[in-house]
Amino acid sequence: MNMSFEETISGYNVPAKRSKADAWNMLEARIPDEKAGVKRSVISLNWFIGFASAAAVVFAILYLGMFRTGKYSPEISSGIASVETVNMPDGSNVQLNYNSNIKYHVNKFSGERNVILNGDALFDVEKGGKFLVNFDGGTVSVKGTKFYVSAYSPEMLQVDCTEGLVEVNLDETEYQLQKNQGIKFYNGKVTGPYYISENEVNDRLNGIFYWKVISLPELTDLIGYRFGYDIQLDNTLQARNFSGKLELNNIDDGLMIISVAMDFNYSVNEDKKLIQINAN
């Protein structure tokens, strides 16, 4: 016997009937609210921007705070009449000549090495990031090479390259030195590039210096800086020059040799740390 649809379901219990209005409200509630979706998208975008900004701030703090603090090592000094060897964390080696000091900083993030020098030093630099030697009156920039810097005073500067290539800034002027080339600046005058041998440069650490020609004022200034004395030089001696080899491990021996060679007399005041040089 065939039954109609109404007859088939007539025996079942069904939930309470809803009005059309109720059913429509339920259906409407299940349809996503486009405005709410837009709002949630804006919130998500703002959250992402905020997160990215916070991450950038954290990175900047880490980069600037941890890696670029510019915090240098304690100052390392050679003292008078002594040579001090400094082994930097990057493997570079610095030998401080008499009465010299440095401090250094190695950037762990970029690998850049920075040294502040006062005095004389021989550098043997490991290859890597930029290596900067800063001193009063100039800078030297390399990546891995050997060179010597004399920088006791901004008025008396010298850089000698014994390996590779170095970029030098003296008195706001740029120079490039290749192996066996040197340049110096004294009282406003630049000399060089000139030829210099590696043996001559290395001998300075043993207190032995060679000059084709050096003025007496420059030579006596070097002696004063090297041993910690002020120099008073007679004006009549300003134009005299010295040539040859000179051992400067002892101030008395050095002064005695050049006084005989250049015909002058001198006196040393230990209390004032003053050397007076006068013509005979």
C-alpha positions in Angstrom: 0.0 0.0 0.0 1.5 3.3 -1.0 1.7 6.1 1.6 2.1 9.8 1.0 5.1 11.6 2.5 2.9 13.3 5.1 1.6 9.9 6.2 5.1 8.5 6.4 6.4 11.1 8.9 3.1 11.5 10.8 4.2 9.0 13.4 7.5 10.6 14.3 8.1 13.2 17.1 9.9 16.3 15.8 11.3 19.2 17.7 9.1 22.1 18.5 8.1 24.0 15.4 9.9 27.3 14.7 8.3 30.2 13.1 9.7 31.4 9.8 11.1 34.4 11.6 13.1 32.2 14.0 14.4 30.0 11.2 15.5 33.0 9.3 17.3 34.5 12.3 19.1 31.2 12.8 20.1 31.0 9.1 21.3 34.6 9.2 23.4 34.0 12.3 25.2 31.2 10.5 26.2 33.5 7.6 29.7 35.0 8.2 29.5 38.7 9.0 31.6 40.4 6.3 32.2 43.4 8.4 33.4 41.2 11.3 35.7 39.4 8.8 37.2 42.7 7.7 37.6 43.7 11.3 39.4 40.5 12.1 41.6 41.0 9.1 42.5 44.5 10.2 43.3 43.1 13.7 45.5 40.4 12.2 47.3 42.8 10.0 47.9 45.2 12.9 49.1 42.3 15.1 51.6 41.3 12.4 52.8 44.8 11.9 53.2 45.2 15.7 55.0 41.9 15.9 57.4 42.8 13.0 58.1 46.2 14.6 58.8 44.6 17.9 61.1 42.0 16.2 63.0 44.9 14.5 63.4 46.7 17.8 64.8 43.6 19.4 67.1 43.0 16.5 68.3 46.6 16.7 68.9 46.3 20.4 70.9 43.1 19.9 72.9 44.5 16.9 73.6 47.9 18.4 73.8 46.7 22.0 75.7 43.4 21.7 77.7 43.8 18.6 78.2 47.5 18.0 78.6 48.8 21.5 82.1 50.2 20.6 83.3 48.9 23.9 87.1 48.7 23.7 89.5 46.5 25.6 91.4 48.0 28.5 94.4 50.0 27.4 97.5 48.0 26.9 100.9 49.8 27.2 104.4 48.9 26.4 106.0 51.2 28.9 109.3 53.1 28.4 112.3 51.0 27.2 110.2 47.9 26.5 108.3 46.1 23.7 104.9 44.6 24.4 103.2 41.9 22.2 99.4 42.0 22.0 97.5 39.0 20.6 94.0 40.1 19.5 91.0 37.8 19.6 90.8 37.6 15.8 94.4 36.2 15.6 96.0 39.5 14.7 99.3 40.4 16.3 100.5 43.8 17.5 104.0 44.6 18.8 104.1 47.9 20.7 107.4 49.7 20.6 108.6 51.9 23.4 106.2 54.1 25.3 103.2 53.1 23.3 99.6 52.0 24.0 96.6 50.6 22.2 93.0 49.5 22.9 90.9 47.5 20.5 87.4 46.3 19.7 86.4 43.3 17.5 82.8 43.5 16.2 81.4 39.9 16.6 78.7 40.5 14.1 80.5 42.1 11.1 84.0 41.0 11.9 85.3 44.6 11.8 88.4 45.2 13.9 89.2 48.7 15.4 92.4 49.8 17.2 93.2 53.1 18.8 96.9 53.7 18.8 99.2 56.2 20.6 102.8 55.6 19.8 104.7 53.1 17.5 103.5 49.6 16.6 104.1 46.8 14.1 100.9 45.1 12.9 100.5 41.6 11.5 96.8 41.4 10.6 94.8 38.2 10.0 92.6 38.2 7.0 89.0 39.0 7.7 86.7 42.1 8.1 88.0 45.6 7.8 90.9 46.4 10.2 91.1 50.1 11.2 94.0 51.7 13.1 92.9 55.1 14.5 95.3 57.6 15.8 95.4 61.4 16.4 95.8 62.8 12.9 94.8 59.9 10.7 93.8 56.3 10.1 95.0 53.1 8.4 92.5 50.7 6.8 93.4 47.1 5.8 91.9 43.6 5.7 95.0 41.4 6.2 98.6 42.6 5.9 101.7 43.8 7.7 102.6 47.4 8.4 104.1 49.7 10.9 102.6 52.9 12.3 104.4 55.7 14.2 101.8 58.0 15.7 103.1 59.7 18.9 101.8 63.1 17.7 99.4 64.4 15.0 102.3 66.5 13.8 104.6 63.5 13.5 103.1 60.5 11.7 104.6 57.6 9.7 103.1 54.5 8.0 105.2 51.8 6.4 103.7 48.8 4.5 105.8 45.5 4.4 103.1 43.2 3.0 99.9 43.6 1.0 98.2 47.0 0.6 97.2 49.6 3.1 94.9 52.7 2.8 96.2 55.6 4.8 94.6 58.9 5.7 97.0 61.6 6.9 96.0 65.1 7.4 92.6 64.4 5.7 94.4 63.1 2.5 94.1 59.6 1.2 97.1 57.5 0.2 97.5 53.8 -0.9 100.7 52.0 0.0 101.9 48.8 -1.5 104.6 46.4 -0.2 107.9 48.2 0.7 106.3 51.7 0.5 106.1 54.2 3.3 104.8 57.7 3.9 105.3 60.2 6.7 103.9 63.6 7.8 105.9 66.0 9.9 104.9 69.5 10.9 102.6 70.0 7.9 104.9 68.4 5.3 104.2 65.0 3.6 107.2 62.9 2.4 106.7 59.8 0.2 105.7 57.4 -0.9 109.3 56.2 -0.4 111.0 52.7 -0.5 111.4 50.9 2.8 112.6 47.3 3.4 110.9 44.9 5.8 114.2 44.4 7.7 114.5 48.1 8.4 110.9 48.2 9.7 111.4 45.1 11.9 114.6 46.4 13.3 112.8 49.3 15.0 111.5 46.8 17.5 115.1 46.1 18.4 115.7 49.9 18.8 117.6 50.2 15.5 116.5 53.0 13.1 117.8 53.8 9.6 117.4 57.1 7.8 118.6 58.4 4.5 117.9 61.9 5.7 116.0 63.0 8.8 115.9 66.5 10.2 117.3 67.1 13.6 114.0 68.4 15.0 112.2 65.3 13.8 114.9 63.0 15.2 115.0 64.7 18.6 111.2 64.7 18.8 111.2 60.9 18.2 113.8 60.5 21.0 111.6 62.6 23.3 108.4 60.7 22.6 110.2 57.3 22.7 111.6 58.0 26.2 109.0 60.3 27.6 110.9 63.7 27.6 110.1 67.2 26.3 112.7 68.6 23.9 114.0 72.2 23.7 116.0 72.5 20.6 118.2 75.6 19.8 116.8 77.4 16.8 120.2 77.5 15.1 120.0 73.7 14.9 116.6 73.5 13.1 118.0 73.1 9.6 120.5 70.3 10.4 119.9 66.8 9.1 121.1 63.3 10.2 121.7 60.3 8.0 122.5 56.7 8.8 121.9 54.1 11.4 121.1 54.9 15.0 120.5 52.6 18.0 117.8 54.1 20.3 117.6 51.6 23.2 119.1 54.0 25.6 118.5 57.7 25.6 122.0 58.6 26.8 123.7 56.5 24.1 121.4 57.9 21.4 122.0 61.5 22.4 125.7 61.1 22.8 126.0 59.6 19.2 124.0 62.3 17.5 125.6 65.1 19.6 129.1 64.1 18.4 127.9 63.6 14.8 126.1 66.9 14.6 128.2 69.0 16.9 125.9 70.1 19.7 125.7 69.7 23.5 122.7 68.7 25.6 121.5 68.5 29.2 118.9 66.3 30.8 116.6 67.4 33.6 115.1 64.3 35.1 112.8 66.2 37.5 111.2 68.1 34.7 111.7 65.3 32.1 113.3 67.9 29.8 116.1 67.7 27.3 117.8 70.9 26.3 119.9 70.8 23.1 122.2 73.7 22.2 124.8 74.4 19.5 128.4 74.3 20.5 
